[in-house]
Amino acid sequence: MSWNVTAQKIGVVMSGGGASGITHIGVLKALEEHDIPIDFITGTSIGAVVGAFYASGYSPEEMEVIFTSEEFKRWASGELNDDFKYHLRKKDDDASMITFKIDTDTIWEANLPSSFISSESINFGLMSYLLPSNTVAKGNFDSLFVPFRCVASDIISKKEVIFKSGKLPIAVRASMAYPLYVKPVSYNNMLLFDGGLYNNFPSNVIYNDFLPDYIIGSNVSYNFDLPNEDNILSQLKSIIANETDYSIPCEEGIIIEPNAGDYATFNFNYNKELIKIGYDATIAVIDSIKNNIRTFVSKEAVENKRRNFKATLPKLVFDKIEVSGLNKSQNNYIENSIRINKDTFGIDEIQHEYIKILSDDKVKSLYPDAEFNDSTKYFTLKLKAKKEKDLFISFGGLFSTRPIDEGFIGLKYNILDQAAVTLMANSYFGRLHNSVMGGARIDLPLKIPFYFQATYNQGVWDYFKSNNVFFEDIKPSFLVVRDKYVKAELGLPVFYKGKLVFEGSAGELINEYYQTKTFISTDEPDKTFFTNMIGGVFYERNSLNKPQYASQGSLFSLRYRYIKGNEDTRLGSTSSDTINYKNSLEWSQIKLRYDQYFNSKRKVKFGLTVEGLYSVQPFFSNYSASVLAAPAFQPIPETRTLFQPNLRAYTYVAAGIKNIYAIFNKFQLRLEAYAFQPHQTILADINQKASFSPIWSNTQYIGSASLVYYTPVGPIALNANYYDNNEEKWSVMFHFGFIIFNKKSLD
């Protein structure tokens, strides 16, 4: 692209500054509206992002739509679109709070993350928006809609790097790689960080490269304050960053300084307001700019030029995918995991698969690039993969005002080849729950992908030791559940968020209990052994955003199970019976659960829960054994820690509503109410045998109010709960961590 050297030429330079730099869009909008030509554009960091979009042919109005979208917010937060995360390869929820990922080849080296957020969504977004213009310009930034420059910082040579050509998405990505926030870019033997480290206002670059007659600067940044002995961040900035000259290097120019100092560096939730601030700041000095401009270009003329430029851009349509970065077998695993059954496909389709692959915890990153084929007029998508570290070590647990504290340790070792193999183990240890689990899983990316998993589980739940006794006249029942089983699963995908799982298990459930509350420590409890085999199938679609205290998304599950086993009840020292009991039992069970959250983007959210279970389960030999083996309705976290006979039944329906008030970011007030209606309540007769109540009687109600704050490692919550038909109707609990346990065989 050439320009008339006799006409007055205007250059726009834009500083870095994080979210405040969104004001640059407003500056460009005001300049265009007042016919101020923009002949060259240069930027650093967020200024490079805004400048690259403008240089690629996006109007300020189009940029405003993009930069205020949910998609852009995901870029800024490092999140991927939850709709396309692959539920088939999602790990089971557990109580882990922090996970260390270790490369076993370098186990004695530090393995600390280099960034707070993932850059995968940013990388894909820059490619999808900037690649067509880069293609038509053939990598020459002078041939874009407007000639463009951006600046990055090479921390190896300790010099600034000026991008004039090459891959525009990579250049912009390097310029915005803010230390510790966004991962740096390795490029041509350089390690590139945010250009703001060495030149945060590249007015010298636009002057030296383009010699404009008049320079308009948009600046929202400043040099760092002097380092403070108590502020490690200020010390690091002083060590790695140089001072920037925030001035115009020629006589003719002006610097616009939008007042955006009240906005946090990484808070991109106020982009619309920031754009207006930039627009208003420009309008305030527009007369001064016009007084120094001889050449004006109407907005209509600019739009016509923009349309002509866009007409030359190739459509971002792909016909091939190539994966590199790993060995041949590992590259094949990723390629075979991408399921697009078309000869050509668009950016949306490949983005869905891109997110799906990144849901696999064996894959650390996929850097997207593309090359245009002049003969076919299609792009080849090139994905450079990095494998995640082999060994995951997780720690977590639960800290509570109730005696249910526990610790958690989880181990996982991944082996990636033509298939992916995962070896796993975990252990919970506490007063309520102690368990171990070990197993293996294989994921096969065939034409119909599936996984096979086999696990061994052994656990103990002690509802006696973990019971809160607030009143002297209330004595808890002695109830201990011991469960061990082996389980196999075969899972198939149902689109992105769903899976169909066939399961089978064999094990032994041992319930220990007294059929009276009058016992002493030397008494022997009754014991019911239930040796069982279980087969079943279930469908689940899960897009909930959190394993506990979710506030958006939905869950739908439908499960069928067939249980067959032998009961062996052995009497203890307090039993009124005289004969041990043996019997064969079998039954079928169908369970449905539906959770849905509404108004997920608003301050006030609404949730709905519906649950139903139908079973022909028979009684065991006595009431305690029968109710211990009954399914439980557990709608709030505390109910997972309690044995509540009133909330157990063989057949029931239940429903609840939830109101969630977002007080501020990650802090919410939750108000929840539930009704549980058993078809027939399980009762104890005078001989401690099980019997049924009249049908559709004994409705139970649950209420809960919670203050929840989601820390980076887990929730902190204060709960006030109400159970209408308990001896203790009210409970108050504070906890930090997840109330999640390994599953029992009958769960």
N, C-alpha and C positions, 0 to 999 in steps of 0.2 A: 504494500500500500504506500503510495506517495502522497506528499502534501505540498501545497504551494508555499515556497520559501519567502515570497514577498509579502504574504499576509501576516498579520499579527497572530502569534501562536500563544495559546494559553496552556499552562501545565497545572495539574492539581496533584498535590502531595498530601498523603494521609498518614498520620502517626499510628503507632500501636497504642494499646491502652485497654485491652480486654473488652468487656461488654460496652464500655463507654464509647468505643469506636463504632458502634452501630449508628451513632450520630452522623457518621460520614455519609450515610445514605440520604439523610435529610439535607445535607449540604449539597450533594449532587442533584437532588430533586429541585431545590430552590434555584440552583444555577441554570438548570435546563429550562425551568419555567420562565426565567428572565433572559433567555436567549444568550447566555454566556457560553461560548464554545469551550469544549474540553478536548484539546488536541493531543495531550499526553497525560498519562496518569501513573503515579508511583506510590507504593505503600509498603509499610512494614506490619507484620503480624495481622491484626484485624484490619488494618488499612490495606494490606495485601489481599485479603479475602474480598473486601468490598471492591477494591480496585480491579481485581481479576474478573469479577462478575460483570462490572461495567465494561471492561475492555473486551469481554466475550460477547457483548451485544445485548445484555440485559438492561432494560430501562430501570430507572429508580423505582418506578411503580411496581414492576415485576420483582425487583429485589426486595421491596417492602413485603410483598406477599410471601416470598421465600423465607426471609429472615424473621418473620413473625409466625411461622408455621410450627406445628408440632414436630415436624421432621427436623427443623433446625434446632429445636430445643433438645432433641435426641442427640444431635451432633455435639452440642455443647456439654451435655451430661455424660456422653460416652455410652448411651443406651442404644440398643437395637430394638426394632419394632417387635413387641411381644407377640403380635399376631402370627409371626413366621418363625418363632423359636420352636425347635423340633422337640415335641413332647416325648417322642419315642426314645430319645437319648438323654432325657433329663434324669438326673439321679434322684433317688428317693429322698424325701425330706428327712433331715436329722437335726440334732441339737448343736451342730458345729457353729462356732462363732468366728473363728479365724482359721485359715488354711495356709500352710506353708507348702510351696511347690518347689521340689528339689530335683535337680538333674543329677542322677546317680553317677554320671561320668565325672562330675565336678562337685562331689558331695561336700567337700571341705571348703568350697568357695561360697562367698555370700550370694544369696539368691533373692535380692530385694527388688521390688518392682521399680521401674523407672518413671512411672506416671500414675496419677491418681485416677484417670479415666481411660477407658478404652478408646483407641483412635479408629476403630474399624468403621464406624458409621460415618465419621468425617472423611476417611479415605474414599469410601464408596460415593459419598455425596459429591465430593470435589470432582471425582472422575465423571460422574453422570452429568454434572452441570457444565464442566469446563472442557471436556475432551473434544466435543464437536468443533468448537472454535479453534482449539489447538491443532486439530487435524487440518482444517482448511488453511490455517496459517503456516502449516508444515513446520511447526515448532519454532517459528520466528516470531517473537513477541512484537516486533514492529509491524507485523502483518495482521494483527488482531483488529477488531473494530476501532480501537484506539490503541496506539503504541503504549506498551506497558513495561514497567520494571518492578521487581520486588527484591527485598533484602533478607538474607538469612545470616546466621552466625556459625562459623566453623570453629568448634571449641578445640580442635586439634591444632590448627595453625593460629588460632586466636585472631582471626580476621573475619571481616564481613565478606559475604558472598553476594554478588549482584547477579540476579538471573535476568538474562536478556533473551534466552532461547532455551529449547529443550521441552520437557514435559511440564505444561502449565500446572496441572494438579499437583505434581511433586514440588514444584517451586513454591506454590502457595502453602502447601502442607508443611514444608520446611520453615517458611517464614513465620508460621504461627505455632511452632513447637515450644510452647512455654515450659520452662524447666519444672519438672516434678508434676506438671499438670497434664501435658500432652507429650507423648513419646517422641524422641528425636528421630530424624531421618538420616539413614546411612546412604550416602550418594557420592559416587566418584572418589572413594577413599577419604571422604569427609564425614564428620558427624555433625549434622546441622540442627541448630536450635533456633529459637525465636530471633528474628533480626533485631528486635529491640535491645538485645544484650549489647550490641556494638553500634547500632544506628537506628534509633527509634523514630526518627523523622528525616527520611532520606531526601531532603531538599537538594543536597549536593548532587545526588544521583540524577535527579530529573534535570538539574541545570547542566551537569557535565555531559549527559547523554543526548539531550534534546535541545539545549540552548533556547528555551522558551522566552518569549518577550515579556510575559507576565506570569507570575507564579501565585496560585491560590493554595494556601496551606490550611489543612483542617487538623487541629491538634487537640487531643484530650489527655495528653500525658505530660510528664515532668521528670526531671532527674530525681533519683532516689534520695531520701533523707539520709543524713549521716548515720552510720551504723550505731546501734544501741547495744550496750553490753548485756542487756536482758532480752534482746530480740534476735533470735538466731536467724530469722528470715532476712532481717535487714543486714546482718553480717554476710550472709550468703550472697545477697544482691550486690553488696559492695565488692566482694571478692571476684565475682564472675562478670559483672557488667561494667561497661564504660559509660562515661557521661555523654549525653547527646546534645548537639547544638540545635536548639529549637529556634532557628532563624531562617530567613530567606537569603540566599547567597547573591542575590542581584538587587539592583535598585528598585525594580518594579515588582511589587508583590504585596500580598496581605495575608495575615494569618487569622483564621477564624478559630475561636476557642469556645466551643459549646460547653456550657456549664453542666457537666455530668459527673461531678466529683462525688455526689451522694450515692452513686450506683456501684455496687461491689464488682470487682474485676471479673468474676466468673458467674455472675447472675444475669442470665439472658432471658429473664421472665418479663422484662419491661421494654422490649425492643420497640414497640409502637411508640411509647413515650419518648424513648431515646431518639428515634427518627425525628419526632416533632421538635425536640430540643435542638437538633442539628439544623433543621429547617428554619426555625425561628432565629437562631443565631446568625444564619446566613442572610435572612431577610433584613436583620438589623443593620447589616453593613453593605447591602446590595447596591445602594446608591454610590457608595465610595468605590465599589468595584466597577460599576458602569462608567464612572467618571474617568477611569483609567483604561477602558476598553475601547478600541476603535472598530473592531470587527465583531459583529453580532450574527448569530445563526439561529433562525427560528426553531422552535421546538418541532414544528411540522417538518422542517428540513432534516432535523436530526432523526426523527422517527422514520422518515423515508429512507435515509441512509442506513438506519438500523434494520429496516425490513429487507433492504437489498442485501445487506451482509448476512442476515439470517437465512435468506433464500439460498445461499451458497453452502450452508452447513449440511453435512451428511446426517441422516437419521441414525440414531444410536441403536442399530439392530445388529445382532450377533448371529454368526452361523457356526462358530467353533469355540471350544473352551480348552485351554491348555493350563495344566497345573505344574508348577516347578517348585524348587526349593527344598524338596525332600528326596529320599531315594525312590526308585521306580515303583516299588510296591506301595509305599506310602502315598505317592502322588496318585497312583491308581485308586487307592481307597477313597481319596477325596473326589476324584473325577467320577467314580462309580456312585458316589453318594449324591451327586447332582442329577436329579431326575427331571429332565425337560425332553419330552417326546415330540419335538418339533425340529424341522430343518433350520428355522430361524426363530429368534425370540428377542423380545424387547427388554429394556432396562428394568421394568418392574418385575418381570418373570425371573430374571437372573438375580435381582436383589432379594427376592424371596428365598431362593436357593442359597445365596451367599449368607444370609442370616441363619438359615437352617444348618449349614456346615459349621458356622461359628458357635452353634449351640452344643457342639460336640466337645467335651472337655479334653479330648486328645489333640485338638487343633488350637494352637495359641493365637494365630493370626492368619489373615489372607489379605495380601496387598493387591488391590485390583488395578489393572492397567489394560489397555486395549490397543490394537494396531488395526489401521484401516487398510483393506485390500482394494486397490483401485480397480481391479478387474471385476470382482464380485459385487463391489459397493457395500460390503458388509464388514463388520468388525470381528476380530478374533479377541475374545476375552482371555487375558493372561492373569492368572492368579498365582502369586508367589506365597507359598505356605510356610509357616513355621510350626513345628511340632511343640506341643505343650510339654513341660517337664514330666518326667516319668512318675515320680513319687509324690503323692499328696499326703500330708500329715495334718489332720484337723483336730482342733481342741475347742471345747465348748462346755455347755452345761446349763445349769439353772441355779439361781440364787434367789431365795424366797423367804418371806416371813413365816410361811408354813414349813413344817418339817419334811419338805420334799426336795431339798437341795440334792443336786447330783452333778457328777462330772461326766465328760464325754471325751473319748479319744477315737478318732477314725483314721484308718490307713487305706490307701488305694494306690495300686501300681498298674500303670497302663503300658500295654505293648501294642504298638501300631505297625501293621503290615498290610497285606491284602485284606485282612480282617482286623478288627480291633478287639483285643482281649484285656479285660480288667479283672485284677485280683483285688478283693476287698475284705476288710475286717473292721469291726468297731466294738467298743465296749462302753456301756453305761454303768455307773456305780453311784449308789446313793441309798437313802433310807427307804424310799418308796420302791425304786426300780433298780434292779441290777440285771444286766444281760450282756451276752456276747453274740456276735454274728460274724460269720465268715463265709466267703463264697467266691464265685467267679462268674463272669459274664463275657459273652462273645457277640459282637455286632458284625453282621454280614451285609455289605452294601450291594445286594444282588438286585435283579430286576424288580423283585418284590423284597425290599429290605426287611430284616427282622433281627431280633436279638434272642438269645437263649441265656437264661440265668439260673444257676443253682446255688442255694444258700443253706447253711445250717444256722439255726437260731436256738438259743437257750436263755430263758429269762425268769426272773422272780419278781412278783409284785406283792409287797407287804402293806396291806391297807390298815393293819393294826398299828404298826410302829409310826406310820406317817399320818396318823389321825390327830387333828387338833382337838383337845378336850378343854373347852372353856368353862364347863359347868361340872361340878363334882358329882352330880346325880346322873350324868350322861356318861356311860361307859361304852366305848366302841366295840363292835364285834371283832373277834379274831378271824381274820380272813387272809390267807396267803395263797397266791396262785403261782404254781411252777409250771413252766411250759417249755417243751423242747420239740423241735420238728425240723425236718428237711423239706425244702420246697423247690420246685422247678417251675419256670415260667418261659413261655414262648410269646413274644410280643411282636405285633405287626402295626404299621402306621395307618392311621385314618386321617388323611390330609396332614396339616402341620401340627395342630394342637390336640389331635386325638390319637388313641391307640387301642387296639383290641388285644387282650392278653388271655391266653389259655394257661391255666395253673393247676398244679397238683401238689399235694403235700402228704407226708406221713409223720406222725408224731405221738407224743403222749402229754396230756394235760393232767396235772395233779393239783387238786384243790384241797387245802387244809383249812379246817374250820371247827369251831365249837357250835353246837346247835343251841347253846345257851350263853348268856353273858355272865353267868356265874361259874368262874373257873379260876384256877391258880396256876402258877408257873410250872408245877410238876405234873399237871394233867396232860394226857395225850390227846391231841385233836383227832377228829374224824378225818379220814382221807378218802377222796374219790379220785381214782385213776381212770382216765378216759383215753384209751389207745385208739387212735383214729386215722382215717384216710379221708382226704378232701380233694374233690375235683371241681373245677369251675371255669367260668369264662366271664370276663367283664370288659365293658367299654368305658373309656374315660376320655373326656375332653376338658382340659384344664388350662385356663389362661389367667388364673389369679395372680396378682402381683406379689403376694407375700404368702409364706407357708402358715403364718398366724397373723391375725389382725389385718387381713386383706382389706383393700378399699376400692379396688377396681378389678375388672375381669369377671370371669364366670367359671363355674365347675359343673359338669354334668357327668354322673357316673351311674351305670346300671350293671348289676352284678348278679350272676346266678351261681349257686354253690350246692353241691351234694356232699353231705357229711355222713360217714358211716363209721361206727366204732363200737367198742366194748367198754362198758362201765364196770368197775370193780371198786366198791365202796367198803372200806375197812373201818370198823367202829373204834372210837377212842374211849377214854376213861369216863367221859361225861355223857355219853350217848344213852338215851332211854331205850334204844333198840337192843336186841340181843343177837341178831344174826347178820353177818356180813351179806352184801348184796352184789350180785353179778347179773348183767343184762346186756343184750345187744340193742343198739339204738341206731336209727338212720332217719335222715330228713333232708328235705330240699329247702332252699332259701332264696328269695329274690329281694334285692335291696336297691332302691333308687335314691339318689341325692342330687339336689339342684341348688346351686348358689349363684346369685347374680347381683352385681353392683351397678347402680345407675348414677348418672351425673358425675362420672369419674373425673372430669376436668374442672368441677366446681368446688367451691368451699364446703358446701353441704351436699353430702352423698347419701344415697339410700340403698339399702341392701335387702335381699329377700332370700330366705332359706326354706326349702321344702325337702322333707325326708320321709320315706315310707319303706316298710319292710313287711314282707309276707313270708311266713314259715309254717311248716307243719311239725315243728320240733316237739318231741315228746318230753315228758318229765323224766328227770333222773330219780334216784331212789328217795331223795328227801328234798325239802325246800331249799336248803342252802346250796346243795349241788346243782339244783335246777336253776336257781337265779344266778349263780356264778357263771353258768354256761349260756345265759341269755344275752342276746345283743343289747347294747346300751346306746342311748341317745346322749351324745356329748357335744353340745353346740358351742360351748365356751371353753377356754383353756382349762379352767379349774376343774371342770367335770371330768377331765381325763385323769385327774389325780384322786378322785373320790370313788368309793363304791356306794352307789345310790340305787337300791332295789326299786324305788318308785320310778326310776327312769330306765328300767329294763323290762323288755317284753319280747315275746316270740313274734308277735305281729303288732305293728303300730303305725300311726301317721303322726307327723310333727311338722310344725311350721314356725317361722320366726321372721321378724322385721328388725332392721338395723338402721339407725341414723348415725352418720359419721360427720363430725364437724371438724374441718381442718383449721385448727387455731392458728398455726403457722407451719412452715415447711417441716414435715416429718413429725409434727406434734398434733395429735387428734383426740377429740372426745368422742367416745362411742357409747351409744345408748341402745341396748338390745333387749328384746322381749320374745319369748318362745312359749309355745304350747305343745305339750306332749300328750297324745291320746293313744293309750294302749287298746288293742281290741279286747283283751282280757288281762287284767293285772295278775301276776303270780303271787299267791298268798300262801301263808303257812297255817295249817290247821293245828289242832291241839296236840297232835302227834308229830309235829314238825314235818309233815308230808306236804307236798306242793298241791295246790288247788287253784282254780281260776275264779276270778271275780265275775259278776255279771258283765255282759258285753258292753263296750263303749262307756264304761264308767271310770271314775278316778282320774279325771283330767289333771295333769300337772302343769304348773306354770313356773317359768324361770325368767328372772330379770337381771340385767347386768349393766353397770355403768363403769366405764374405764377411761382413764387418762393414759395415753400411750405415746411414747416417744421412740422413734426408730433410730437407734444409733447405727453407725456403720457395721457393727458386729451383731446386733440383735436388738429386740425390743426391751424397753423399760416400761413397766405398766403398773398402775395402781387400780385394782378391781374392787368394786363393791357388788356382791352378788346376792340374789334372793332366790330361795327355793321354797315354794309355798307349802310343801307337805313334808318337810324334814323336821327332825328334832331340833336342829339348829337351822333356823330359817335364813339367817344372815351370815355372811362371811366377808371379811376384808382381807385382801391379799396384795402384797407388793412383790413383784418379781422382776428379775433381770435375766434374760435369756429365753430360749424356746422351750415350751412345754411339749416336747415331742419325744416319743419313745420308740424302741423297736416294737414291731407289731406282734400281738399274740396270734396263735394259729387260727383262732375262731374270729379274729377281727375281719 
